[in-house]
Protein backbone atom coordinates (compact mmCIF):
# COMPACT_ATOMS: atom_id res chain seq x y z
CA UNK A 1 0.00 0.00 0.00
CA UNK A 2 2.75 2.43 0.93
CA UNK A 3 4.49 2.05 -2.44
CA UNK A 4 1.27 2.77 -4.36
CA UNK A 5 0.54 5.84 -2.23
CA UNK A 6 4.18 7.01 -2.50
CA UNK A 7 4.05 6.86 -6.29
CA UNK A 8 1.14 9.35 -6.38
CA UNK A 9 2.65 12.05 -4.18
CA UNK A 10 5.70 13.49 -6.05
CA UNK A 11 3.85 13.84 -9.35
CA UNK A 12 1.12 15.91 -7.68
CA UNK A 13 3.51 18.35 -5.97
CA UNK A 14 4.40 21.79 -7.31
CA UNK A 15 8.06 21.80 -8.42
CA UNK A 16 8.97 24.06 -5.48
CA UNK A 17 7.63 21.48 -2.97
CA UNK A 18 9.25 18.35 -4.39
CA UNK A 19 11.73 16.43 -2.23
CA UNK A 20 15.28 17.75 -2.14
CA UNK A 21 18.43 15.72 -1.41
CA UNK A 22 17.04 13.98 1.69
CA UNK A 23 14.78 11.04 0.88
CA UNK A 24 11.05 11.16 1.50
CA UNK A 25 10.18 9.05 4.56
CA UNK A 26 7.06 7.02 5.26
CA UNK A 27 5.96 8.14 8.73
CA UNK A 28 2.75 6.09 9.02
CA UNK A 29 0.62 3.68 7.03
CA UNK A 30 -3.08 3.17 7.57
CA UNK A 31 -5.80 1.38 5.67
CA UNK A 32 -5.65 2.85 2.20
CA UNK A 33 -3.28 5.77 2.83
CA UNK A 34 0.14 6.75 4.14
CA UNK A 35 1.80 9.80 5.72
CA UNK A 36 5.09 11.00 4.23
CA UNK A 37 7.56 13.65 5.41
CA UNK A 38 10.24 15.31 3.34
CA UNK A 39 12.47 18.33 2.98
CA UNK A 40 12.46 20.48 -0.15
CA UNK A 41 15.58 21.57 -2.02
CA UNK A 42 15.45 24.91 -0.17
CA UNK A 43 15.16 23.08 3.20
CA UNK A 44 11.48 23.63 3.96
CA UNK A 45 9.76 20.88 5.96
CA UNK A 46 6.80 19.29 4.17
CA UNK A 47 4.40 16.46 4.80
CA UNK A 48 1.64 14.83 2.85
CA UNK A 49 -0.74 11.94 2.90
CA UNK A 50 -1.54 9.95 -0.17
CA UNK A 51 -4.00 7.17 -0.85
CA UNK A 52 -3.32 4.16 -3.03
CA UNK A 53 -6.35 5.27 -5.07
CA UNK A 54 -4.62 8.58 -5.90
CA UNK A 55 -5.96 11.20 -3.47
CA UNK A 56 -3.22 13.50 -2.13
CA UNK A 57 -3.11 16.15 0.64
CA UNK A 58 0.12 18.08 1.26
CA UNK A 59 1.46 20.98 3.29
CA UNK A 60 4.83 22.72 3.26
CA UNK A 61 6.40 25.32 5.53
CA UNK A 62 6.43 28.73 3.87
CA UNK A 63 10.06 29.31 4.80
CA UNK A 64 13.03 27.29 6.10
CA UNK A 65 12.90 29.50 9.22
CA UNK A 66 9.54 27.96 10.19
CA UNK A 67 11.32 24.79 11.29
CA UNK A 68 14.89 26.11 11.62
CA UNK A 69 17.62 24.08 13.30
CA UNK A 70 17.96 24.93 16.98
CA UNK A 71 21.16 26.24 18.50
CA UNK A 72 20.36 24.25 21.66
CA UNK A 73 19.41 20.57 22.09
CA UNK A 74 15.68 20.06 21.83
CA UNK A 75 12.87 17.81 20.66
CA UNK A 76 10.16 19.48 18.62
CA UNK A 77 6.81 18.34 17.25
CA UNK A 78 6.70 18.61 13.45
CA UNK A 79 3.36 17.18 12.35
CA UNK A 80 0.31 15.36 13.65
CA UNK A 81 -2.32 13.68 11.55
CA UNK A 82 -5.22 11.36 12.19
CA UNK A 83 -5.84 8.77 9.55
CA UNK A 84 -7.40 5.87 11.48
CA UNK A 85 -5.21 6.51 14.52
CA UNK A 86 -3.15 9.50 15.57
CA UNK A 87 0.31 9.79 14.05
CA UNK A 88 2.95 12.16 15.40
CA UNK A 89 6.27 13.13 13.83
CA UNK A 90 8.92 14.83 15.92
CA UNK A 91 12.39 16.11 15.27
CA UNK A 92 15.40 16.29 17.55
CA UNK A 93 18.16 18.86 17.12
CA UNK A 94 21.55 18.08 18.64
CA UNK A 95 19.97 14.92 20.10
CA UNK A 96 18.55 11.53 19.17
CA UNK A 97 15.19 10.30 20.44
CA UNK A 98 15.63 7.03 22.33
CA UNK A 99 12.14 6.46 23.75
CA UNK A 100 8.65 7.97 23.84
CA UNK A 101 6.13 7.04 26.53
CA UNK A 102 2.51 7.84 27.30
CA UNK A 103 1.71 7.49 31.03
CA UNK A 104 4.83 5.34 31.38
CA UNK A 105 3.82 2.98 28.55
CA UNK A 106 6.40 2.86 25.75
CA UNK A 107 5.17 3.78 22.28
CA UNK A 108 6.59 2.18 19.15
CA UNK A 109 9.13 4.64 17.76
CA UNK A 110 10.11 4.67 14.07
CA UNK A 111 13.29 6.44 12.97
CA UNK A 112 12.88 8.30 9.68
CA UNK A 113 15.44 9.80 7.32
CA UNK A 114 17.22 12.78 8.94
CA UNK A 115 16.68 16.32 7.68
CA UNK A 116 18.83 19.45 7.45
CA UNK A 117 21.88 17.64 6.07
CA UNK A 118 21.56 14.94 8.73
CA UNK A 119 21.58 17.37 11.65
CA UNK A 120 17.92 16.81 12.66
CA UNK A 121 16.90 13.28 13.57
CA UNK A 122 13.25 12.58 12.75
CA UNK A 123 11.00 10.04 14.43
CA UNK A 124 7.37 8.94 14.20
CA UNK A 125 5.07 7.26 16.70
CA UNK A 126 1.37 6.50 16.99
CA UNK A 127 -1.13 7.27 19.73
CA UNK A 128 -4.56 5.69 19.92
CA UNK A 129 -7.24 8.13 18.66
CA UNK A 130 -6.96 11.50 20.44
CA UNK A 131 -5.10 10.38 23.54
CA UNK A 132 -2.74 12.73 25.27
CA UNK A 133 -1.68 16.33 25.59
CA UNK A 134 1.99 15.56 26.04
CA UNK A 135 4.34 12.61 25.93
CA UNK A 136 7.59 11.91 27.74
CA UNK A 137 10.55 11.83 25.37
CA UNK A 138 13.94 10.41 26.33
CA UNK A 139 16.76 11.80 24.19
CA UNK A 140 20.48 11.12 23.95
CA UNK A 141 22.65 14.23 23.84
CA UNK A 142 26.35 13.62 23.34
CA UNK A 143 27.03 10.94 25.99
CA UNK A 144 24.11 11.59 28.35
CA UNK A 145 20.37 11.06 28.28
CA UNK A 146 17.71 13.61 29.18
CA UNK A 147 13.94 13.53 29.56
CA UNK A 148 11.60 16.10 28.06
CA UNK A 149 7.83 16.44 28.36
CA UNK A 150 6.76 17.35 24.86
CA UNK A 151 3.45 19.09 24.30
CA UNK A 152 1.69 17.54 21.33
CA UNK A 153 0.45 19.64 18.44
CA UNK A 154 -3.22 18.78 18.77
CA UNK A 155 -5.15 19.26 22.00
CA UNK A 156 -6.68 16.15 23.43
CA UNK A 157 -10.35 15.37 23.28
CA UNK A 158 -11.68 15.75 26.83
CA UNK A 159 -13.56 12.44 26.48
CA UNK A 160 -10.26 10.56 26.03
CA UNK A 161 -7.45 9.92 28.53
CA UNK A 162 -4.34 12.08 28.65
CA UNK A 163 -0.69 11.01 28.50
CA UNK A 164 0.23 13.53 31.16
GROMACS elastic network, one bead per residue, 0.5 to 0.9 nm:
[ bonds ]
;  ai    aj funct       b0    kb
    1     4     6  0.53170   500
    1     5     6  0.62743   500
    1     6     6  0.85307   500
    1    29     6  0.79564   500
    1    30     6  0.87703   500
    1    31     6  0.82303   500
    1    32     6  0.67000   500
    1    33     6  0.72183   500
    1    34     6  0.79239   500
    1    51     6  0.82549   500
    1    52     6  0.61295   500
    2     5     6  0.51476   500
    2     6     6  0.58897   500
    2     7     6  0.85660   500
    2    26     6  0.76395   500
    2    28     6  0.88815   500
    2    29     6  0.65816   500
    2    30     6  0.88757   500
    2    32     6  0.85103   500
    2    33     6  0.71536   500
    2    34     6  0.59871   500
    2    35     6  0.88430   500
    2    50     6  0.87273   500
    2    51     6  0.84369   500
    2    52     6  0.74557   500
    3     7     6  0.61782   500
    3     8     6  0.89444   500
    3    52     6  0.81152   500
    4     7     6  0.53097   500
    4     8     6  0.68835   500
    4    50     6  0.87766   500
    4    51     6  0.77105   500
    4    53     6  0.80591   500
    4    54     6  0.84133   500
    5     8     6  0.54612   500
    5     9     6  0.68405   500
    5    32     6  0.81803   500
    5    33     6  0.63445   500
    5    34     6  0.64536   500
    5    35     6  0.89745   500
    5    49     6  0.80750   500
    5    50     6  0.50485   500
    5    53     6  0.74760   500
    5    54     6  0.68931   500
    5    55     6  0.85218   500
    5    56     6  0.85391   500
    6     9     6  0.55267   500
    6    10     6  0.75482   500
    6    24     6  0.89687   500
    6    26     6  0.82751   500
    6    34     6  0.77747   500
    6    35     6  0.89967   500
    6    36     6  0.78712   500
    6    49     6  0.88088   500
    6    50     6  0.68381   500
    6    51     6  0.83380   500
    6    52     6  0.80400   500
    7    10     6  0.68333   500
    7    11     6  0.76224   500
    7    50     6  0.88404   500
    7    52     6  0.84998   500
    7    54     6  0.88397   500
    8    11     6  0.60339   500
    8    12     6  0.66893   500
    8    50     6  0.67838   500
    8    51     6  0.78468   500
    8    52     6  0.76134   500
    8    53     6  0.86251   500
    8    54     6  0.58235   500
    8    55     6  0.78922   500
    8    56     6  0.73682   500
    9    12     6  0.54325   500
    9    13     6  0.66075   500
    9    36     6  0.88130   500
    9    48     6  0.76233   500
    9    49     6  0.78472   500
    9    50     6  0.61668   500
    9    51     6  0.88898   500
    9    54     6  0.82399   500
    9    55     6  0.86893   500
    9    56     6  0.63923   500
    9    57     6  0.85608   500
    9    58     6  0.85062   500
   10    13     6  0.53308   500
   10    14     6  0.84921   500
   10    15     6  0.89569   500
   10    17     6  0.87796   500
   10    18     6  0.62443   500
   10    19     6  0.77225   500
   11    14     6  0.82222   500
   11    18     6  0.86032   500
   12    56     6  0.74463   500
   13    16     6  0.79183   500
   13    17     6  0.59870   500
   13    18     6  0.59534   500
   13    58     6  0.79876   500
   14    17     6  0.54244   500
   14    18     6  0.66177   500
   15    18     6  0.54332   500
   15    19     6  0.89825   500
   16    19     6  0.87424   500
   16    40     6  0.73068   500
   16    41     6  0.78640   500
   16    42     6  0.84206   500
   17    20     6  0.85490   500
   17    39     6  0.82841   500
   17    40     6  0.56781   500
   17    41     6  0.80025   500
   17    42     6  0.89837   500
   17    44     6  0.82122   500
   17    46     6  0.75110   500
   17    59     6  0.88050   500
   17    60     6  0.69485   500
   18    38     6  0.83680   500
   18    39     6  0.80421   500
   18    40     6  0.57338   500
   18    41     6  0.74901   500
   18    46     6  0.89516   500
   19    22     6  0.70396   500
   19    23     6  0.69243   500
   19    24     6  0.64813   500
   19    38     6  0.58676   500
   19    39     6  0.55889   500
   19    41     6  0.64290   500
   19    46     6  0.85646   500
   20    23     6  0.73685   500
   20    24     6  0.86299   500
   20    38     6  0.78307   500
   20    39     6  0.58642   500
   20    42     6  0.74300   500
   20    43     6  0.75455   500
   21    39     6  0.78476   500
   21    40     6  0.77370   500
   21    41     6  0.65336   500
   21   117     6  0.84545   500
   22    25     6  0.89329   500
   22    38     6  0.71226   500
   22    39     6  0.64399   500
   22    40     6  0.81605   500
   22    41     6  0.85688   500
   22   113     6  0.71919   500
   22   114     6  0.73487   500
   22   115     6  0.64461   500
   22   116     6  0.81400   500
   22   117     6  0.74743   500
   22   118     6  0.84237   500
   23    37     6  0.89200   500
   23    38     6  0.66993   500
   23    39     6  0.79278   500
   23   113     6  0.65934   500
   23   114     6  0.85975   500
   23   115     6  0.88216   500
   24    36     6  0.65543   500
   24    37     6  0.58016   500
   24    39     6  0.74508   500
   24   112     6  0.88624   500
   24   113     6  0.74203   500
   25    35     6  0.84900   500
   25    36     6  0.54549   500
   25    37     6  0.53622   500
   25    38     6  0.63795   500
   25   112     6  0.58367   500
   25   113     6  0.59926   500
   26    29     6  0.74723   500
   26    34     6  0.70218   500
   26    35     6  0.59751   500
   26    37     6  0.66522   500
   26   112     6  0.74180   500
   27    34     6  0.75366   500
   27    35     6  0.53930   500
   27    36     6  0.53970   500
   27    37     6  0.66258   500
   27    87     6  0.79300   500
   27    88     6  0.83485   500
   27    89     6  0.71439   500
   27   110     6  0.76106   500
   27   111     6  0.86407   500
   27   112     6  0.69919   500
   27   123     6  0.78453   500
   27   124     6  0.57075   500
   27   125     6  0.80673   500
   28    33     6  0.86491   500
   28    34     6  0.55761   500
   28    35     6  0.50626   500
   28    36     6  0.72487   500
   28    87     6  0.66998   500
   28    88     6  0.88068   500
   28   124     6  0.74995   500
   28   125     6  0.81030   500
   28   126     6  0.81000   500
   29    32     6  0.79588   500
   29    33     6  0.60974   500
   29    35     6  0.63744   500
   29    83     6  0.86037   500
   30    33     6  0.54155   500
   30    34     6  0.59184   500
   30    35     6  0.84475   500
   30    83     6  0.65510   500
   30    84     6  0.64106   500
   30    85     6  0.79972   500
   31    34     6  0.81539   500
   31    51     6  0.89111   500
   31    83     6  0.83462   500
   31    84     6  0.75073   500
   32    50     6  0.85413   500
   32    51     6  0.55447   500
   32    52     6  0.58686   500
   32    53     6  0.76920   500
   33    49     6  0.66702   500
   33    50     6  0.54306   500
   33    52     6  0.60758   500
   33    53     6  0.84924   500
   33    55     6  0.87424   500
   33    83     6  0.77912   500
   34    48     6  0.83194   500
   34    49     6  0.54033   500
   34    50     6  0.56251   500
   34    51     6  0.64956   500
   34    52     6  0.83722   500
   34    83     6  0.83121   500
   35    47     6  0.72008   500
   35    48     6  0.57922   500
   35    50     6  0.67730   500
   35    81     6  0.81272   500
   35    83     6  0.86133   500
   35    87     6  0.84615   500
   36    46     6  0.84658   500
   36    47     6  0.55350   500
   36    48     6  0.53426   500
   36    49     6  0.60539   500
   36    50     6  0.80287   500
   37    45     6  0.75816   500
   37    46     6  0.58228   500
   37    48     6  0.65528   500
   37    49     6  0.88317   500
   37    79     6  0.88471   500
   37    89     6  0.85371   500
   37   112     6  0.86713   500
   37   113     6  0.89804   500
   38    44     6  0.84370   500
   38    45     6  0.61767   500
   38    46     6  0.53269   500
   38    47     6  0.61327   500
   38    48     6  0.86281   500
   38   113     6  0.85545   500
   38   115     6  0.78315   500
   39    42     6  0.78831   500
   39    43     6  0.54699   500
   39    44     6  0.54814   500
   39    46     6  0.58695   500
   39    47     6  0.84807   500
   39    60     6  0.88214   500
   39   115     6  0.66274   500
   39   116     6  0.78545   500
   40    43     6  0.50266   500
   40    44     6  0.52676   500
   40    45     6  0.66876   500
   40    46     6  0.72183   500
   40    60     6  0.86597   500
   41    44     6  0.75334   500
   42    63     6  0.85485   500
   42    64     6  0.71302   500
   43    63     6  0.82040   500
   43    64     6  0.55378   500
   43    68     6  0.89531   500
   43   115     6  0.82558   500
   43   116     6  0.66840   500
   44    60     6  0.67561   500
   44    61     6  0.55795   500
   44    62     6  0.71806   500
   44    63     6  0.59145   500
   44    65     6  0.80097   500
   44    66     6  0.78294   500
   44    67     6  0.74226   500
   44    68     6  0.87427   500
   45    59     6  0.87240   500
   45    60     6  0.59173   500
   45    61     6  0.55810   500
   45    62     6  0.87772   500
   45    63     6  0.85099   500
   45    64     6  0.71956   500
   45    66     6  0.82478   500
   45    67     6  0.67956   500
   45    78     6  0.84102   500
   45   115     6  0.84627   500
   46    58     6  0.73829   500
   46    59     6  0.56735   500
   46    61     6  0.61932   500
   47    57     6  0.85929   500
   47    58     6  0.57814   500
   47    59     6  0.56009   500
   47    60     6  0.64662   500
   47    79     6  0.76573   500
   48    56     6  0.70895   500
   48    57     6  0.54063   500
   48    59     6  0.61626   500
   48    60     6  0.85190   500
   49    55     6  0.82755   500
   49    56     6  0.58268   500
   49    57     6  0.53352   500
   49    58     6  0.64124   500
   49    81     6  0.89679   500
   49    83     6  0.89635   500
   50    53     6  0.83076   500
   50    54     6  0.66441   500
   50    55     6  0.56601   500
   50    57     6  0.64451   500
   50    58     6  0.84202   500
   51    54     6  0.52747   500
   51    55     6  0.51945   500
   51    56     6  0.65028   500
   52    55     6  0.75293   500
   60    63     6  0.85496   500
   61    64     6  0.69382   500
   61    65     6  0.85673   500
   61    66     6  0.62069   500
   61    67     6  0.75965   500
   62    65     6  0.84357   500
   62    66     6  0.70862   500
   63    66     6  0.55739   500
   63    67     6  0.80019   500
   63    68     6  0.89467   500
   64    67     6  0.60028   500
   64    68     6  0.59432   500
   65    69     6  0.82696   500
   67    70     6  0.87436   500
   67    78     6  0.80164   500
   68   116     6  0.87879   500
   69    72     6  0.87978   500
   69    93     6  0.64887   500
   69    94     6  0.89417   500
   69   116     6  0.75599   500
   69   119     6  0.79624   500
   69   120     6  0.73053   500
   70    73     6  0.68724   500
   70    74     6  0.72472   500
   70    93     6  0.60770   500
   70    94     6  0.79159   500
   71    74     6  0.89086   500
   71    93     6  0.80873   500
   71    94     6  0.81730   500
   72    93     6  0.73797   500
   72    94     6  0.69712   500
   73    92     6  0.74184   500
   73    93     6  0.54004   500
   73    95     6  0.60194   500
   73   141     6  0.73329   500
   74    91     6  0.83400   500
   74    92     6  0.57096   500
   74    93     6  0.54516   500
   74    94     6  0.69708   500
   74    95     6  0.69142   500
   74   139     6  0.86553   500
   74   148     6  0.84342   500
   75    90     6  0.68498   500
   75    91     6  0.56778   500
   75    93     6  0.64467   500
   75    94     6  0.89214   500
   75    95     6  0.76910   500
   75    96     6  0.85977   500
   75    97     6  0.78681   500
   75   137     6  0.79606   500
   75   139     6  0.79865   500
   75   148     6  0.77014   500
   75   150     6  0.74226   500
   76    89     6  0.88572   500
   76    90     6  0.55213   500
   76    91     6  0.52605   500
   76    92     6  0.62308   500
   76    93     6  0.81609   500
   76   150     6  0.74120   500
   76   151     6  0.87962   500
   77    80     6  0.80093   500
   77    88     6  0.75153   500
   77    89     6  0.62517   500
   77    91     6  0.63325   500
   77    92     6  0.88368   500
   77   150     6  0.76683   500
   77   151     6  0.78408   500
   77   152     6  0.65918   500
   77   153     6  0.65979   500
   78    88     6  0.77158   500
   78    89     6  0.55106   500
   78    90     6  0.50311   500
   78    91     6  0.64747   500
   78   122     6  0.89275   500
   78   153     6  0.80637   500
   79    87     6  0.81713   500
   79    88     6  0.58876   500
   79    89     6  0.51977   500
   79    90     6  0.70151   500
   79   153     6  0.71850   500
   80    86     6  0.70731   500
   80    87     6  0.55835   500
   80    89     6  0.63676   500
   80    90     6  0.89284   500
   80   152     6  0.81076   500
   80   153     6  0.64288   500
   80   154     6  0.70988   500
   81    85     6  0.82735   500
   81    86     6  0.58602   500
   81    87     6  0.53172   500
   81    88     6  0.67029   500
   81    89     6  0.89052   500
   81   154     6  0.88842   500
   82    85     6  0.53806   500
   82    87     6  0.60408   500
   82    88     6  0.88137   500
   82   129     6  0.75077   500
   82   130     6  0.84266   500
   83    86     6  0.66379   500
   83    87     6  0.76885   500
   84   128     6  0.89135   500
   84   129     6  0.75333   500
   85   126     6  0.70319   500
   85   127     6  0.66626   500
   85   128     6  0.55050   500
   85   130     6  0.79336   500
   86   125     6  0.85935   500
   86   126     6  0.56111   500
   86   127     6  0.51303   500
   86   128     6  0.59490   500
   86   129     6  0.52963   500
   86   130     6  0.64922   500
   86   131     6  0.82502   500
   87   124     6  0.71148   500
   87   125     6  0.60036   500
   87   127     6  0.63782   500
   87   128     6  0.86637   500
   87   129     6  0.89973   500
   88   123     6  0.83823   500
   88   124     6  0.56002   500
   88   125     6  0.54863   500
   88   126     6  0.60833   500
   88   127     6  0.76942   500
   88   152     6  0.81069   500
   88   153     6  0.84517   500
   89   122     6  0.70871   500
   89   123     6  0.56862   500
   89   125     6  0.66388   500
   89   126     6  0.88272   500
   90    97     6  0.89548   500
   90   121     6  0.84610   500
   90   122     6  0.58166   500
   90   123     6  0.54345   500
   90   124     6  0.63342   500
   90   125     6  0.85266   500
   91    96     6  0.86077   500
   91    97     6  0.82650   500
   91   114     6  0.86294   500
   91   115     6  0.87114   500
   91   120     6  0.61536   500
   91   121     6  0.55877   500
   91   123     6  0.62841   500
   91   124     6  0.88188   500
   92    95     6  0.54113   500
   92    96     6  0.59322   500
   92    97     6  0.66565   500
   92   119     6  0.86098   500
   92   120     6  0.55248   500
   92   121     6  0.52172   500
   92   122     6  0.64343   500
   92   123     6  0.82606   500
   92   139     6  0.81326   500
   93    96     6  0.76196   500
   93   119     6  0.66221   500
   93   121     6  0.67403   500
   94   119     6  0.70196   500
   94   120     6  0.71062   500
   94   121     6  0.83934   500
   94   140     6  0.88192   500
   94   141     6  0.65597   500
   94   142     6  0.80643   500
   95   119     6  0.89391   500
   95   120     6  0.79412   500
   95   121     6  0.74039   500
   95   139     6  0.60665   500
   95   140     6  0.54333   500
   95   142     6  0.72743   500
   96   120     6  0.84036   500
   96   121     6  0.60996   500
   96   122     6  0.83938   500
   96   138     6  0.85888   500
   96   139     6  0.53348   500
   96   140     6  0.51646   500
   96   141     6  0.67740   500
   97   100     6  0.77246   500
   97   109     6  0.87165   500
   97   111     6  0.86201   500
   97   121     6  0.76841   500
   97   122     6  0.82537   500
   97   123     6  0.73312   500
   97   137     6  0.69413   500
   97   138     6  0.60254   500
   97   140     6  0.64009   500
   98   109     6  0.82987   500
   98   137     6  0.76208   500
   98   138     6  0.55039   500
   98   139     6  0.52455   500
   98   140     6  0.65473   500
   98   145     6  0.86104   500
   99   106     6  0.70626   500
   99   107     6  0.76093   500
   99   108     6  0.83814   500
   99   109     6  0.69526   500
   99   136     6  0.81507   500
   99   137     6  0.58366   500
   99   138     6  0.50532   500
   99   139     6  0.70787   500
  100   104     6  0.88596   500
  100   105     6  0.83928   500
  100   106     6  0.59027   500
  100   107     6  0.56686   500
  100   108     6  0.77282   500
  100   109     6  0.69515   500
  100   125     6  0.80214   500
  100   135     6  0.66680   500
  100   136     6  0.56498   500
  100   138     6  0.63351   500
  100   139     6  0.89739   500
  101   104     6  0.53035   500
  101   105     6  0.50878   500
  101   107     6  0.54474   500
  101   108     6  0.88499   500
  101   135     6  0.58836   500
  101   136     6  0.52281   500
  101   137     6  0.66173   500
  101   138     6  0.85048   500
  101   163     6  0.81369   500
  102   105     6  0.51804   500
  102   106     6  0.65007   500
  102   107     6  0.69836   500
  102   127     6  0.84160   500
  102   131     6  0.88620   500
  102   132     6  0.74568   500
  102   134     6  0.78470   500
  102   135     6  0.52992   500
  102   136     6  0.65315   500
  102   162     6  0.81658   500
  102   164     6  0.72477   500
  103   106     6  0.84407   500
  103   132     6  0.89653   500
  103   135     6  0.76934   500
  103   136     6  0.80575   500
  103   162     6  0.79524   500
  103   164     6  0.62186   500
  104   136     6  0.80094   500
  104   163     6  0.84244   500
  106   109     6  0.86299   500
  107   125     6  0.65848   500
  107   126     6  0.70586   500
  107   127     6  0.76442   500
  108   124     6  0.84079   500
  108   125     6  0.58423   500
  108   126     6  0.71056   500
  109   123     6  0.66141   500
  109   124     6  0.58508   500
  109   126     6  0.80113   500
  110   122     6  0.86148   500
  110   123     6  0.54476   500
  110   124     6  0.50708   500
  110   125     6  0.62494   500
  111   114     6  0.84824   500
  111   121     6  0.77557   500
  111   122     6  0.61499   500
  111   124     6  0.65372   500
  112   121     6  0.74836   500
  112   122     6  0.52823   500
  112   123     6  0.53911   500
  112   124     6  0.71525   500
  113   118     6  0.81144   500
  113   121     6  0.72958   500
  113   122     6  0.64847   500
  113   123     6  0.83875   500
  114   117     6  0.73154   500
  114   119     6  0.68924   500
  114   120     6  0.55351   500
  114   122     6  0.55082   500
  114   123     6  0.87394   500
  115   118     6  0.51812   500
  115   119     6  0.63954   500
  115   120     6  0.51548   500
  115   121     6  0.66272   500
  115   122     6  0.71660   500
  116   119     6  0.54427   500
  116   120     6  0.59166   500
  116   121     6  0.89059   500
  117   120     6  0.77345   500
  118   121     6  0.69185   500
  126   129     6  0.89184   500
  127   130     6  0.72388   500
  127   131     6  0.63237   500
  127   132     6  0.79387   500
  128   131     6  0.59473   500
  129   160     6  0.83327   500
  130   133     6  0.88201   500
  130   154     6  0.83549   500
  130   155     6  0.81233   500
  130   156     6  0.55393   500
  130   157     6  0.58787   500
  130   159     6  0.89944   500
  130   160     6  0.65640   500
  130   161     6  0.82585   500
  130   162     6  0.86434   500
  131   156     6  0.59864   500
  131   157     6  0.72492   500
  131   160     6  0.57310   500
  131   161     6  0.55311   500
  131   162     6  0.54386   500
  131   163     6  0.66697   500
  132   135     6  0.71147   500
  132   151     6  0.89271   500
  132   152     6  0.76347   500
  132   154     6  0.88944   500
  132   155     6  0.76957   500
  132   156     6  0.55374   500
  132   157     6  0.83024   500
  132   160     6  0.78655   500
  132   161     6  0.63819   500
  132   164     6  0.66494   500
  133   150     6  0.85363   500
  133   151     6  0.59654   500
  133   152     6  0.55666   500
  133   153     6  0.81602   500
  133   154     6  0.74114   500
  133   155     6  0.57942   500
  133   156     6  0.54540   500
  133   162     6  0.58715   500
  133   163     6  0.61428   500
  133   164     6  0.65204   500
  134   149     6  0.63466   500
  134   150     6  0.52342   500
  134   152     6  0.51131   500
  134   153     6  0.87539   500
  134   155     6  0.89965   500
  134   162     6  0.76783   500
  134   163     6  0.58294   500
  134   164     6  0.57858   500
  135   148     6  0.83248   500
  135   149     6  0.57149   500
  135   150     6  0.54258   500
  135   151     6  0.67386   500
  135   152     6  0.72405   500
  135   163     6  0.58795   500
  135   164     6  0.67194   500
  136   147     6  0.67982   500
  136   148     6  0.58028   500
  136   150     6  0.62120   500
  136   151     6  0.89761   500
  136   163     6  0.83666   500
  136   164     6  0.82726   500
  137   146     6  0.83061   500
  137   147     6  0.56518   500
  137   148     6  0.51546   500
  137   149     6  0.61229   500
  137   150     6  0.67126   500
  138   145     6  0.67478   500
  138   146     6  0.57058   500
  138   148     6  0.63942   500
  138   149     6  0.88156   500
  139   144     6  0.84491   500
  139   145     6  0.55033   500
  139   146     6  0.53898   500
  139   147     6  0.63040   500
  139   148     6  0.77537   500
  140   143     6  0.68682   500
  140   144     6  0.57296   500
  140   146     6  0.64226   500
  140   147     6  0.89485   500
  141   144     6  0.54340   500
  141   145     6  0.59206   500
  141   146     6  0.73058   500
  142   145     6  0.81747   500
  149   164     6  0.86030   500
  151   154     6  0.86635   500
  151   155     6  0.88986   500
  152   155     6  0.70835   500
  152   156     6  0.87449   500
  155   158     6  0.88513   500
  156   159     6  0.83843   500
  156   160     6  0.71289   500
  156   161     6  0.80864   500
  156   162     6  0.70257   500
  157   160     6  0.55428   500
  157   161     6  0.81033   500
  157   162     6  0.87142   500
  158   161     6  0.73989   500
  158   162     6  0.84114   500
  161   164     6  0.88919   500
